[in-house]
């Protein structure tokens, strides 16, 4: 049994994984696997449910999802499709509207009320649109095919806009819900599965009148409207398990100077201070990022910081030097680090840069603050998810290595006091086309990995939802 087997109240559970670690050395990189036997009946339910999951189904669903346009803020069509898919199976499912264009798909598999309530969710919005005019040069010109529709299938790999992240994750959750339903698993607890709108870690575009379409808005809407639980399985690409993930802080640096004109004789022998200082600051921030990566590691957390966007000058008027240049950067704080701690650390970085460059002027602020979080790896849901991942891979090791993770809605679930296992991480796709191996892609979904993820979700759901609340460590 887990460390919570004596029984914990909801408030005790919340403090267990919302609390920040004072000493990152306390964060383990691996955890002992606690064996909780499955009965022959439970094993039979899992095997029966697994029999409804296969690679062909994964490919068919993923292709359908990829071909439905669903950038952040415009998920109505795709989540209507998901809800209708479940409804046709006889599952209790609804489209949960947020506004005219945005909403979640939610499915309920009801138990007899003696067991816990388990969330199983993932985002479904694509980070990009697949339109060169909207996405700019992010994916090259001409745009790479992995950021475009319609979907293409090569072997067991689905290529196309978001085929792996986020449509592949939604595919696995859809298959898991279908499998549990068709296997007629007699649940004690209730499963609440959702494919969520508004997950992208991005602000609303300038031309978008709604300024609240992203940054976990779909999850927040679902939680506020009662789609909550005792435990959560949060899914990103892959089928391994992590119990902690970083936060995300966006910061803006405004480099200040005076407007000037190229042809002014008095400026012919002097540098354009704003652009020169902008370059100096970026180089100094890169050096600070390197230090941050080496000094802030702990547990499975991998620090990251980078300046990736600039707003400066006018491409149509390069003869003018701007008065202000803006640098935008992303810092990923540790799961146990509060966003304000990051802000104060960055204050010190910028103050040192200014001090080292007499005459330089700049101001800065934090404009996105998303805390990360961690769940005690001894918690029931982490242990159940690990047992599930090991069962799928045939792994009987006594210890399990935590997988590094990026920022997602799982941080929100944990700040809400919901113990959360993140299901993500997989080996590279062995079929990935050569033209998509360089750089980062959110495409190239490998059907066998989607199947593995669905099986992990099913195994953990049966393990958790065919038990009483007390058996999973709850006392309420």
Helices and strands as residue ranges (DSSP letters): H 10-18, G 24-26, E 30-32, H 40-50, H 55-66, H 76-88, E 92-97, E 103-109, E 117-123, H 132-135, G 145-147, E 152-154, E 157-159, H 167-182, E 190-196, H 217-224, E 231-238, E 241-242, E 244-245, E 248-256, E 260-261, G 265-267, H 273-295, E 304-312, G 315-317, E 320-321, E 324-332, H 339-356, E 362-370, E 373-374, H 380-393, E 399-401, H 410-415, E 419-425, G 434-436, E 445-446, H 447-465, G 470-472
